[in-house]
Amino acid sequence: MTTATMQSSSIDIWSDEVLSDPYPAFTELREQASAVFLETREVWVLTRYDAIRDALADWESFSSTKVAFNPQMNEVLTGTTLASDPPLHTTLRAALSENLTPRALRGLKVQIDEKADRIVAELLERDSFDAVDGLARELPLQIVLDLIGVQGEVREKILGWGAAAFNLLGPMNERSQASFPLAGELFEWTHGMEGDKLAEGSIGRAIFDAGARGDIPPELCGHIIHQYLAAGMDTTIGSIANAIRLLGEHPEQFARLKADPSLIPAAFNETLRYESLMHAQGRGTTRDVEVDGTVIPAGSQVGVLLYAGNRDPRHYERPDEFRIERNPVDHLSFGYGVHGCAGQGLAKLEAHAAIEAWCRRVESYSVGTPKVKLNNTSRALDALPVFDVVAA
């Protein structure tokens, strides 16, 4: 086989310009090659759907021990669910997933549906509001913190801590440097956490009980709690906000969804495909890996560009169109393979409940210009004005 000429680019995917609007840069990289070397960051990026899915499935070649794009955080995360591979990852993942199975979550559906309905009903009492603060943040905050058993003043700090932690998964740029103080608070809280400070009967208390029994290493209990927060908070907040924005920007899709609520899961899948939750995930090559004729050397830092893959026209027809009936169940936003998002079941319950309550109670609405929160890893709206709301 003839090896392709190495493709390189001067694009910095962590620049403010690209983080504000990643699609032009990611489209350019995707059309250049499946694997492109970013000169400014010395990182290889995978840009096309098939190459990304194959890499996520091949943990033996693309290791999660380089899940962050800087060595300091990879060292801090060593041995955690996020930054480990089988067999350790299998053990830790079992403890993380035990309370996130469909069977375990079944009993939460009624509670989540009721909270979502109440939140939407209260919002509609106002003439206008911010859908990010009023709905997208409020529902996951109530659900996840109660589920984990977080009590007291810590509840008010979680969102800031989460954003800081995601920033530190990127390169050591200004955003990372500014996030160290808040991320340090999160580190101290998780590592100094005492299980009996979490509400009795909560998932968080159960994790510490498992550590006490020796089912998992006790020193990793705090890390697992952190993973629960990441799985159920920031990305879920982003997806709910994006759903409200996209349905507001595409009123014909909103009307179709109202006419057929059975399309809610499909609409959520299309939201996740159209607006990925994370623009890049880190991996490290354990050997020389050939991607569509290009060889990525062993020991390389790799960025898996989920945004690019989810908009790849080689896989999705007219990918820049938002169409809820597409129902892209194979989107990449939850990852793939052994490292696929453990919290996706909970995220779906929360998002489906929010969208269902919104469709049932709202006849029509308008959205203003959204404000994007720049973050090295996650991409979420910081504000979304909603007005001209007509109640159903």
C-alpha angles and dihedrals in degrees: 000000000000112000114231121239110264111260118216136179139191092217114126106210090194096057118116090245094056095040089053092053114004099174102083092050095041091048090052092050093046093051091047096059145312090258122033130176114227106215097196094057101024089234130135114224129202110215111173129076099241094045091049095048092047091051094048089051094048103068091159091065099028105044125198090217084095095047090134124061094230130060095229094064093041087057092048091049096047111134096015128121091253096052105034137086131210135325093031091035090054092057095045093043091054090057091045095048099042093092096034100063118119089251093051092047096046093088091054097059097085092048093048093046091051093049092048092050093049093048093050092046091053092048092054090061087074128075092227137357147167108266092201096059096029100048117354094055100029099059099048091042092056096042103041099040091050090046093053092041098239110168138181130011094339089079089070093055101048099091094051091046092051094051090049092051092052090049090056091058088069129071120296097271130137093283091055093047092050091050097057097091095051093040088051090056090052091048092051092047096050095042094044094042119130116207094220089062089067120083116275112256093023127129089244092057089048091055092055090046088055089052091050090052091050094245089127131013105279092222090063097056092094091049090054091051087053090053090053089054092049093046096049105031128037099030093042091050090051094049095049092049091048091050092054091046096048095045089049092050091047105044092172089061091047090052090050091051093049090051091051114025090179084080092067094100089047091049091052092049090051090049090054092048095045095045112026118211095224123028095206140011123200127236135164127220116236093191140009104293126196116215114185091328097317117110117219107200123238113267094031125143108237130196117205105210104212092176091057094046095049090055096043109135089204087071107023125046112234091353095184091065121090107224119161094199089064089080096190099198089170096061116139101227094101091046122235140253126017091340096051113136109286091201098053093107091057092043090054093049092052096043095044090051092050094047093045093051090046094051093046097048102034124068098181140340145169131231128210130214108306122228114228120215108221112225132162094234115010125052117208140150116257094196137005118186113216121191143149088051115177112196118226 
